[in-house]
Amino acid sequence: MRAVIVAAFVAFAISLFFTPLAAKGFRKLKAGQPIRTDGPQSHLGKQGTPTMGGVVFILATVLAYLAGHAVLIALPEGYNRPQGFTATGIVLLGLFVFMGLVGFLDDFLKVRRKNSGGLNKRGKLIGQIVAAAGFGYVALYYEGSIGMTVASDHLSFIRDIDWLQLSKIGAVIMFVFVVIATSNGVNLTDGLDGLATGASIMALSAYVMIAFWQYRHWCYGENPPSALYCYDVRDPLEIALIAGAAAGACFGFLWWNTSPAQIFMGDTGALGLGGLIGGLALATKTIMLLPIIGALFVIITFSVIIQVISYKTTRRRVFRMAPLQHHFELAGWSEVNIVVRFWIVAGIGVAIGIGLFYADFLQVVG
């Protein structure tokens, strides 16, 4: 656990210190966020606020991961710990970095063109598919010396569901779908100061708890517990370390991202965080638990789907504006009220998800 704590603290410190420096640097480079003219008028005052802040917490997470591994190396013999860098670490950090790169390209084009267009939908989707499919292949086909893949070819809820097995190709497709769905869900949630950052911290913290619990009841290692209640996952301590580092980095970033935000995470941060959260669900074999832990992302995504379907079929809008947070802005809610209340919704989803995870454990051992 000390490695997870060290990684979270290091990431927090790096992000807290370097985020304002990044904001100043991006401001000098005139890398300001273009604002949609058809959105809430209150957003026009945010014109020029630096974007691409996700670069800071992605870098902070990678550096904190290295710090966490330094702690693991220093531990005495007898601990069930990863021996060096693992396939799980490569997949999770790879998703974080490369999905972030797709978002960075989108942000860069927005800044360069001085409009909110960025990458077209096809280009962004292709970039996401390439990144997700590449690491999905590694996650489903590479076993390494321990003979286990990062992700599973089964659908899962708390654990793999035995009768819901997919082919290897089908499992890669599922991997890509989960990663892209989650990355776009976080991206749609971004739009109000601190909203996506706070909700992501809650989801990441949930996966710290889930992965560390799996590590404490792991089917492998020197003294595995009874197979009756152990978890058949690869590198659970590594998963907890990365989730903790990302949560700590987001905490440091949130200090500067709350209203009024001094910097936005941009698509760089939103796509990267979504890719990581999706990867954590796949690595912990909690795929069908993800929509509960990420309830806010699901609700906001469905608000956009409902709006699009309604307008295309009836020419009527269900909401004043989608995503959902902007509907409440146009209804007269203040930005801070929306963010706090949406955080409450996110927290409820996380609490239910963790409760279901632990309830399954109690049912098995009880």
N, C-alpha and C positions, 0 to 999 in steps of 0.2 A: 504493500500500500504506500510505503514511503516514496517509491519511484513515481507513482501516480501523483502524489501530493507535490513532490518537487517539480515535476513536469508542469502541473497546473500553475504553480507559483511562478516559475520561470516564464511561462507564456504570458501570464498576467502582467508581470513586471515589464517584459519587452513591449507588449502591446500598449500598456499604459504610458510608457515613456516615449515610444517612437510614433504613436498615432498623431499627436499634435505636430511633431516634426514633419511627418508625411503630409499633413494638412497644409502646412506652410509651403512645403516643396511643391505640391500639386497646385497650390494657389499661384505660386510664381510661374509655373508652367502653363497657367490658365486652363488647367484641367478641371473646369467647373461642370457641374451636372446641368445639362440642358433640361428645361422644364416644359412639359406639355402645355400648350395654350388652351386645350379643351378640358383640362383638369380643374380641380378646385382652385379658385382664384387665390386662396391663402398660400398656395404653393409658389406663386410667382415671386414672393419675397425670398425664396430659397435659391433663386437663380444665381449661378456662379459658385455655390458651395462645392468644395472639392469632392470628387468622387474617386472610385477605385481604392477606397480604404481597405478593402478585403485583402489587398497585397500585404498589409501589415500583419493581420492576424493569421494569415496563411503562413507567412515566413516565421512568425513567432511560434506557431505550432510545430513546424519542422525543427526549429532550434531547440524547443522544449523537449521534443521527442528524443533528440540526441542527449540532452541533459538527463532525461529519465533513464536512458540506457546506461549512462555513466554510473548512475546510482545502482542499477542492476548488476553491473560488472563488479562493483565494490562489495556486494552482499556476500556473506560467507557461504560456504557449501551447504547444501541441504535445502535450498529454496527451489521451488518449481518455477523457474524463470526462463525466458527466451535466451537461447545461446546466440547472441549477436542479432543482427537484423533479420526479420522474418518475412515470409511471403505475405502474411497478413498486414504487416506494417507497410510493405511496398504497395499493396492493393489500396489500402485505406488512404495513405498519404498521397498516392498517385491519383486517386479520384479527386481528392481535395485540391491538389495542385493543377491537374490538367482540366478539370471542369472549371476551375478558377481562371485558367488561361483562355478558355472559350469566352468566359464572361469579360475578361480583360480586353480581348479583341473587340467585343461589342462596345464596351465603355470607351475604348480608344477611338473607335469610329464615330461615336456620338460626340465626343469632345472635338475631334478633328473637323467634323461636318457642321458642328454647332447646332445640332438638332437631336431629337430624342429617338431617331430612327435606328442607328447602329447597324448591326448585322441584320439581314433580312431573316424571316422566320425559317426559311429553308437552310440557310447557311448556319444559323445557330443550332438547329436540330441536327444537321450533319456533324457538326463539331461535337455535340453531346454524344451522339451515337458512336462516333469513332473512339472517343475517350472511354465511354462506358463499356463498349464491346472489347476494347483492348485489355482493360483490367478485368473484365468479366471472363475473358478467355483464361487469363492467368489464374483467376480465383476458382475456376471450375476444372482446369486441366492440370495445374501444377500441384503435385503432392509433396515433393521434397523427401527428405530422409525419414520423416515421421509417417509417411503414407496417408496423409489427409489433406484435402483441399480446403481453401479458405471458405468458399461458399458450398452449398449443397445442391444436389439435383432434385431435392424434395421441396415442396411448399412447406412452410413452417408457421406455427403460431407462437407457442412458448418453446417448443422443440420441433424437430422434423416430424411431419405427419406421414407415417409409413405408407399409407395407401395413396398418397398424392405425389407420386414420383414422375419426373419428367425425363426426357432424353437429355443428353449433354447439350445439344444445340438448343433445345427448348429451355434448359436452365440458363444458358447464356442470354437468350432472348428475355427471359424473366428478369435476369440481373440488369440488363439494359433498361427494361421498362421501369423497374423500381428506382433505379438511379436517376433516370430522366424525370420521372414523375415527381420525385422528391425535390430535385433541383429546381424544377419549374414551380413547385408549390412554394418553396422558400422565396423564390424570385418574385412571385406574385404577392407574397406577404410583405416584401420590402416596399416601402413607399411612404411610411410615416417614421419619424425620428425614433429609432430604438426598437421599433416593433419586431422586425425580423431577428434582430440581434438578441433581444430578450427571449423570444420564443425558441430560438435555436439553442440558447444556453440551457433552457429547461430540458429540451430533447436530448442534448449532449450529456447533461448530468444524469438523465435517466439511464443512458447507455453506460455511463461510468458505473452506476450501481448494478446494472444487470450483468455487465461483463465481469466485474469484480466478484459478484456472487457466483458466477459460473466458474471463475478461477478457484474460489474457495471450495467448490464442489465439482472439481474437474475430474473427468474419467481417466486422466493420464497423470504423469508425474511419478515421483518416488513412492508416495503413499496415497494412492487414489482411494476415495471414499467408496462406499457400497455402490455398485452399479445401479441399484434401485433408484438413486436420486442424483446421480452424477450427470454432467452435461458434456455432450459429445461435440465440442467445438474446438477450433484450432486457435491456439495462442490467446486465450481470454485475457491474460494480464496485459498483453500488447494492445488489445482492443481498449481496455480500460485506460491505459496510459495515453493513447492517442485521443480518446474522447475527453479525458481530463485536460489534456493540453489544449485542445480546441476550445473547451468551455472556459478555461482560464484566459485564453487569448481574447475570446469574445467579451469576457467581463472587463478586461482592460480597455477594449475598443468601445464598449458601451458607455464608459465614463465620458467619452467625447462625442458619442453618437446620440445621446439623449437630447430632447428638445431644449433649446434650439441646437440642432446638430452642427458641429464644426466640420464634420466630414461624413460622407455617405460610404457605405460598403460597396455600392454599385453592383452590377452583375458579376463582377470579379468575386466579391464575397458571397453573394446570394447563391450563385450556381455552385461555387466551391463548397459552401456549407451544406447545401442540399445533396450534393453528390456524396459528401462524407456521411451524412446522416443515413442516407439510403444504404451506403456500404456497411455501416455499423449494424443495421437491421439484418442484412444478408450474412454478415460474419457471425453474428450472435444467434442466427437461426430464429429470428423473431419477425419474419416478414409480415405476417398478418396482424401482428401487434403494432407495427409501425403506424398505421392509420389512426390508432388510438393515441399513441404517444405524440404523434404529429397532428392531433385533431384540428388545431387552428389552421395548419397548412391545407388540410383536406377541405375544411369549410370554405376557406377563401378561394381555393381552386374551383370548387363546385359552384361558387357564386358567379365565377366567370363563365363556366360551362352553361349554367342556367341562363345567364344573360344572353349569351351568343345564340343558343338554341331558340330562346323565346323571340329574339329580334328577327332571326332569319325565317322563322315559321309564321310569326304573327305580326311582325313589325312593331311589337310593343316591348318595352323594357320592364323587367321585374324590379330592378333596382335603379335608383337615380343614376348610379354609375358603378361599374365594376372595375377592380375587385371590391369586396364588401366594405373595406375600411373607408373607401371614398364615398360610398353610399351614406355612411353615418356622418362624414364630414359635411356633405351637402344637406343633411338633415339638421345640421346646427350643432353637432357635438364638437367639443374642442379636441384638438389633436391629442393632448395629454390624456383626456378621458378615454378616448378610443384605445390608445395604446395600453393603458393600465387595465381596462376592461378586457381587451383581447388577451393580454398576458394572463388574466385570471382564467379565461377559457383554455389557454394553452396549459396552464398549471393543472387544471382539472383533468385534462386529457392525460397528462404525464402521470398524475396520481392514480388514475384508473388503470393505466398501463402497467405501472409498477405493482399495483395491487393485484392485478390478474396474474402477473408473473410470479409473485410470491405465493399467491393462493394455489397455483398449480404445484409449487414445491410442497406446500403444507398438505395438499391432497395426496401426493405421492408418498410422503414419509409418514403421514398420519394413519 
